């Protein structure tokens, strides 16, 4: 009987620890005290914040690099915000070229705008440094007056390899209702 109890407890702990509630790569923006939205990355990805509050995420082999920042006091199409992001992207990606018209869609009742582009990786820490990359720039509005910015870049040969990871990350972005 004692053995059944121990096995049962072990099984329950395994189920609980593997549930999304305990996911290591789940983030709440801007923080737990003032939650706005959450985002979850695959467990096989590494994540960290830099000193500017920018979230960096990538698989262990660095074949894709994903960056997110959030700007308060703006909205989609805000020229000042877009100029600042274009300047930042141009630091990460040389010869950055992108589509004029964004793809527009909704995920979890959040509006998203995505521009596909290309360039040469200029981000020293990435695996594709100095090589041609596919670039995806995305804006989303988790709440009025706040814009999320996502930039991802990868070797074009890896686009299909990571498409499911990228899709699951985007679909994990959810508004936290207070």
Residue pairs with C-beta under 8 A, 6 or more apart in sequence:
16 22
20 26
20 40
23 40
23 43
24 43
25 40
25 41
25 42
25 43
25 45
25 47
25 57
26 38
26 39
26 40
26 41
26 172
27 38
27 39
27 40
27 41
27 47
27 55
28 35
28 36
28 37
28 38
28 176
29 35
29 36
29 37
29 38
29 39
29 70
29 142
29 148
30 36
30 70
35 176
35 178
36 70
36 142
36 143
36 146
36 175
36 176
37 110
37 142
37 148
37 173
37 174
37 175
37 176
38 172
38 173
38 174
38 176
39 55
39 68
39 169
39 172
39 173
40 168
40 169
40 172
41 47
41 57
41 66
41 169
41 172
42 59
42 165
42 168
42 169
44 59
44 60
45 57
45 58
45 59
45 60
45 165
46 57
46 58
46 59
46 60
47 55
47 56
47 57
48 55
48 56
49 55
49 56
50 56
52 69
53 69
53 70
54 67
54 68
54 69
55 67
55 68
55 69
56 65
56 66
56 67
57 66
57 67
57 68
57 169
58 64
58 65
58 66
58 126
59 162
59 165
61 127
62 125
62 126
62 127
62 128
63 127
63 128
63 154
63 155
63 158
63 161
63 162
64 152
64 153
64 154
64 158
64 162
64 165
64 166
65 123
65 125
65 126
65 127
65 128
65 152
65 153
65 154
66 150
66 151
66 152
66 166
66 169
67 92
67 150
67 151
67 152
68 148
68 149
68 150
68 151
69 148
69 149
70 142
70 146
70 147
70 148
70 149
71 81
71 84
71 146
71 147
71 149
72 145
72 146
73 145
73 146
74 80
74 81
74 145
74 146
74 147
75 81
75 141
75 144
75 145
75 147
76 111
76 113
76 139
76 141
76 147
78 147
81 147
81 149
85 137
85 149
85 151
86 96
88 151
89 96
89 135
89 137
89 151
90 96
91 122
92 121
92 122
92 123
92 151
92 153
93 117
93 119
93 120
93 121
93 122
93 123
93 133
93 135
93 153
94 119
94 120
94 121
94 122
95 118
95 119
95 120
96 117
96 118
96 119
96 135
97 117
97 118
97 119
98 115
98 116
98 117
98 118
98 135
98 137
99 115
99 116
99 117
102 113
102 114
102 115
102 139
103 113
103 114
103 115
103 116
104 111
104 112
104 113
105 112
105 114
106 112
107 170
107 171
107 173
108 171
108 173
108 174
108 175
109 175
110 140
110 141
110 142
110 173
110 174
110 175
111 140
111 141
112 138
112 139
112 140
112 170
113 138
113 139
113 140
114 136
114 137
114 138
115 136
115 137
115 138
116 134
116 135
116 136
117 134
117 135
117 136
117 137
118 132
118 133
118 134
118 135
119 132
119 133
119 135
119 153
120 130
120 131
120 132
120 133
121 128
121 129
121 130
121 131
121 132
121 133
121 153
122 129
122 130
123 129
123 153
126 153
127 155
128 153
128 154
128 155
131 155
132 155
132 156
133 153
133 154
133 155
133 156
134 153
134 154
134 155
134 156
134 159
135 151
135 152
135 153
136 150
136 151
136 152
136 153
137 149
137 150
137 151
138 148
138 149
138 150
138 151
138 152
138 170
139 147
139 148
139 149
139 150
140 147
140 148
140 150
140 173
141 147
141 148
142 148
142 173
142 175
143 175
148 173
152 166
154 162
